[in-house]
Structure formats: structure tokens, C-alpha cells
Amino acid sequence: MSRTIQSVFIVTKAGHTAALELADSLKEWFVERGCSAEVFENGRLQWQRVVLPAEGGLVLVLGGDGTMLSVARRLVGSDVPVLGVNLGRVGFLTEVSVDEWPQQLERLFDGSIRFVRRFALSCAVERSSHRIYSGVAVNDMVVHRGALARVIKLELHVQGERLGSLRADGLIVSTPTGSTGYAVSANGPLVHPDLDAFSVTPICPFLNALKPFVLCGDMELGIVIQDTDTDLYLTQDGQDGVILKGGDRVTISRAQKGLLVAELGCASYFERLRTRGFYKDQQ
């Protein structure tokens, strides 16, 4: 997929002074190269109301993975690509280094860039046969308990077929992009981002009853809440969510069109795994 970048929307981490200062430098840099550029602060009304172009646009995020996820969720299903400059700690989702951004961003104009669709998740919550909530996630969707230290009971279905009941602290449904996040901490699999698939990982399952597993991208996962004496929660990317009640049915599947990502080829997927500490050489 090839396209010409004509307008850049620079979105900074909320309240981050260094990000705002860098945004001013980036805006000037893009204008010098014939692109229009605007700066927005994530979470502000101005960014929430901006109308993105049908083509020729790029959203450049200045922040860490949290800011990247917040901005990227808005872009799921659109034709506007996203690219991140890492101002956080791990920065697995943000490809561009803050120390080398001029050299790396030149790739936007020299033909090095590629645009790829990354798998994203869509959810719907039904209560008494009525849809009460819907949302999307770039990293993961998690069904989990609240403040009480107790296991929860869920019933799982795949493609409408009952898989079985699960007692656990919760359940993580992760995209390939998000497999390096919460899911891997719960012993879920690392899934290469080019794969059309998503993973399902229980959190501390009772008697280790269910192993993590991977589903094809066109499959549908159904989760029925069997707990009736406490509220549970469904969260998307650890940021948005809804309270669940006994009898609710959560359906999770592919989000149409996914997330369009600009890749500059600054580091391979496996290089990022190594540099972020996912793999270490044994001495």
C-alpha cells in the first residue's frame, strides 16, 4: 500500500511539557517539507472534534504506549494511518525514537514507509437480549473482577459452540499487537503482528483448568457471565470499560478494517522483542 503524506495531525500526551515542545519542532519540520501540520493534546475537545481527511493524512502520536493506545482506538476502522514517537518507558507500540526522529521520519518521504493493517478487536455486550455496550481495542479486552479477591465464573463459546466453564481471576482476549502486554504477563503466547489471529488467556485459572489458546481472526468468542452476586468489568486496552452483571453475554470478534499503521522499518519485530527484554541470551 502506497500513499503520499500531505497532512499530519500531531497528538501529544496530555499535560506533557516535553511532548508539546517537540510537537512545535515537528510541526515546523513537516511544514518545511510541504505538509500541513496541526498539534493537538490528547483528551482535549479540540482533538476529539477534529475531522480527519479521507486520504493523505497521518496521525503522529508523541507519548508512550498508553497515549498511543488511546489515540489509536479512535482510528480503528479508518483509512488514516498512525505512527508513534516514544516518550515513555517501554514504548513497544511507538516505533520512532525521540533522539533520532529527524533521520527516522525522513523515511516518510523517501519510499521506505509501508502501511499495514493490524488486527483489532470489537466487542458487544448484551443484557436481556438488548445490546447495552459496544467498543473496540487495539491491545486487549479483559473481563475481570473488581476489588474483591475472589475467582469469577465464565462460560466460553467459540463460533457458537460451548467450550466450557472457567473459574479464574479473569480472562484476557488479545490482538497480536497486544500479546506483548498484559497477556504475556499472564503466560499467554506471543503472537506475531502479521498473523490474522487473536489469543485467549485465563488469569490464574482455578486448578489450571484452561490453557491459553489462539483463534483464527474470523472466529467469534462468546463469554457468558455466570456470577450473579458481584459486578465484573470489561475493559478495553486498560482504559475504557463497562460494568458486567450476571447473565450478560460478551461477544468479541475482529474489528472491521482493523488499525492502519505506518511502519518505517526502524527496527524489526524480533529486534524490539530483544531490546524490550522479552528475550535474553542465556549465559
Buried (B, 14 or more C-beta within 10 A) or exposed (E): EEBEBEBBBBBBBBEBEEBBEBBEEBBEBBEEEEBBBBBBBBBEEEBEEBEBEEEBBBBBBBBBBBBBBBBBBBBBBBBBBBBBBBBBEBBBBBBBBBEEBEEBBEBBBEEEBBBBBBBBBBBBBBBEEEEBBEBBBBBBBBBBBEEEEEBBBBBBBBEEEEBEEBBBBBBBBBBBBBBBBBBBEBEBBBBEBEBEBBBBBBBEBBEEEBEBBBBEBEBBBBBBBBBEEBEBBBBBBBEBBBEBBBEBBBBBBBBEEBBBBBBBEBBEBEEBBEEBEEEEEEE
